[in-house]
């Protein structure tokens, strides 16, 4: 699901409004940016829009970043997931990495260069995975066509 302007689509989730504003100000020219102040709001955005990369804070009041990502996987497992966290949440991070819920984690406060590089790396992997799936589904179609032709030949 390529978006028309070919910008990477990033969703940033954080319960601190000023972090959302600063993220959008930093990256809005380079990426198509959605922001959400809670996991619940972010889930609605994911249901309605194609998202490539999701970046979420771990410490949020109603659901943690990891809990939010667990919900997202049920809705759409495709977007790459990045967790932002303070050092105090290392247990949650290790858990999230080990269970494959996240592609990468970064410490808060994030640095623009490091976050940008992580988004790029995540998107490269995301694109590679999508291309492989596309190729695979094309191969599956041609196999079905070959089997059909073979059956036709055997029956005639």
C-alpha positions, 0 to 999 in steps of 0.5 A, a space after each residue: 500500500 504505497 502512499 501517493 507522495 512516497 513519504 514514509 508514514 510514521 505514527 508517533 504516540 506519546 502522552 506528552 503533548 510537547 513531545 508530539 509537537 516537537 516530533 512533528 516539527 522535526 520530521 513533518 517535511 521528511 515523513 508523513 507524520 501522524 501523532 496520537 496522545 494515547 494508545 487508544 487514539 493511535 489504534 483508531 489511526 492505525 485502523 483508518 490509515 496505512 502506517 509504515 512505522 510506529 514509534 511509541 513511548 513506553 510510559 503512558 497512563 492508560 496503556 504502556 507502549 508495549 501493551 499498545 503494540 500488542 494490540 496493534 499486532 492484532 490489528 495489523 502486524 506489518 508496521 515496524 515498531 519502535 519503543 522509546 523508553 527511559 532506563 528504568 523500563 529496561 525489563 519491559 524493553 527486553 521483554 518486547 524485543 524478545 517477544 518480537 514486538 519491537 524492531 528497535 528501542 531508543 532512550 528518551 529523550 531521543 536524538 533527531 539523528 538517531 531516531 531518523 536513522 532508526 526510521 530509515 533502517 526500519 523502513 528498509 526492512 519493512 520494504 524488503 519484507 513487503 517486496 518478498 510478500 508481493 513476490 511470493 503472492 505472485 509466485 503463488 498465483 502463477 503456480 495455481 495457473 500452471 496447475 490449472 493448465 496442467 489439469 486442462 491438458 491432462 483432461 483433454 
